[in-house]
Amino acid sequence: MEENSYYCSQCGTKIVPSMKFCSNCGSKVNIIFPKEENTEKLVDKELVSESDAKSDYQNSSSGVAEIGGKKKTLLKIVIPIIVVLIGLLYILKVNFLGNSNDDPDIGLKIENVSFDFLVEDELIPAIAYAYAMGDEGMIKMTVTNNTDKAKSLVAGCEIPGWTNPFESSFTLKKNGFKELNLKLSFLEKLKQNKEIVDAQINYYIKENGVIIWNQSKAIKISSKGTMLWSKYADFDMIDYVAGFVNPNDVKVEEIVSRAKEYAPDRNLIGYQFDDDEMQAIQTRKEARAIFLALHEFGISYVNSPMSYSIGHSQKVRTPFESIRDKSANCIDGAILYASIFENLGMEPMIIIGPGHAIVGVRLYPNSADAIYIETTLTGSTDETDNYEEVSDEEILAALFNRACEKGGETYNEWLQNDEVQIVDIKDCRSRKIFPTFTN
């Protein structure tokens, strides 16, 4: 490596570093590097020229600036994405996973949620429809406002595919609570369902049009013919069988038309007499005409034992199905007869005892006396085998008399043993247990 050369800053004369004054012009020595030569410096223990060092520095500086720019651009993209993701997670939590029953984020506490219309998480159509038509709520809950401000809210529920959405507005005072009774409005398809299917109840609370809390409950929906007799105690669900009694069924109208052929003056007038004794006679004549019409139509008895144990359900035929199939067990027959009597404006009763059912009809409005009919004899021929040399009309009259005698004996036996349960159709209608199934 060459020794560095030094020159006077005033006149450019070559000088020695130890000189204090220029030998040519006498100026104080001020050493500078020649413009035409590169200055070297030591970087990482190697000698580099001044231009190389400057170049390295410039490249280094521009690199830092470039990296910094990329960081700022990346942050501008990433931060909004993170914000959006947080919002989506919150929406997912509220609308799909649901908030907890006591969620400080919404300032509400939801408790005591119940589903009285369900039977062990199973929806039985005859029972559910009665709840839907009645005054009692189907989904009950208590909502408490844990904030110092009043809240205007909306509660809703739905079984997707089976009900219409239901919503009800309500207001909560600050630190107040409210007990809610939510209803379900069923679609017609529930009345036609013939199998057990899985479904889900969704229920929620909205504030300012946004769902702030929701839950769901998995359930099963039974077929339309399912009848539950006992839920918590023996016979506690028995009145819901009135939902199967349908006086307006098209098949019931058909039997009524047939029965007129066996009625006095071919008229079925129901309760039209003011005199109770005359009405009692008329009621018996009309009951006989209905019995004979069903017998001639060919309704036959099909044995199907009944059980009233808690949690036990049974398949029950609608009047349409019994007439269409020309078959009925004891409860099917009682439902069919009750439907025809109600069609005529009369007051039928379904009488139930140990493992069996018969039908009754009051002799006149609000009467304590009634005709009781053993419906399983409707299609019987056994009772007519002993009759010889008599007309068919007399045989049928004898068969009807026997059905009434046996029905009365059965009722009195159950009554004496305190084993009788009476489903008064008129009373059930007053409690909004209306006809449910059309076919």
Sequence and secondary structure as in RCSB ss.txt:
>XXXX:A:sequence
MEENSYYCSQCGTKIVPSMKFCSNCGSKVNIIFPKEENTEKLVDKELVSESDAKSDYQNSSSGVAEIGGKKKTLL
KIVIPIIVVLIGLLYILKVNFLGNSNDDPDIGLKIENVSFDFLVEDELIPAIAYAYAMGDEGMIKMTVTNNTDKA
KSLVAGCEIPGWTNPFESSFTLKKNGFKELNLKLSFLEKLKQNKEIVDAQINYYIKENGVIIWNQSKAIKISSKG
TMLWSKYADFDMIDYVAGFVNPNDVKVEEIVSRAKEYAPDRNLIGYQFDDDEMQAIQTRKEARAIFLALHEFGIS
YVNSPMSYSIGHSQKVRTPFESIRDKSANCIDGAILYASIFENLGMEPMIIIGPGHAIVGVRLYPNSADAIYIET
TLTGSTDETDNYEEVSDEEILAALFNRACEKGGETYNEWLQNDEVQIVDIKDCRSRKIFPTFTN
>XXXX:A:secstr
     EE TTT  EE TT SB TTT  B   B  TTS  EEEETTEEEEHHHHHHHHHHHHHHHHHHHHHHHHHH
HHHHHHHHHHHHHHHHHIIIII   SEETTTTEEEEEEE TT BTTEE HHHHHHHHHSSS SEEEEEEE SSS 
EEEEEEEE TTTEE EEEEEEE TT EEEEEE  EE GGGGG  S EEEEEEEEEEETTEEEEEEEEEEEE  TT
EEE  SSSTTTTGGGGGGG  TT HHHHHHHHHHGGGSGGG    S  SSHHHHHHHHHHHHHHHHHHHHHHT E
E        TT EEE   HHHHHHHTEE HHHHHHHHHHHHHHTT  EEEEEETTEEEEEEESSTT S EEEE G
GGTT  GGGTT  S  HHHHHHHHHHHHHHHHHHHHHHHHHTT  EEEEHHHHHHTT       
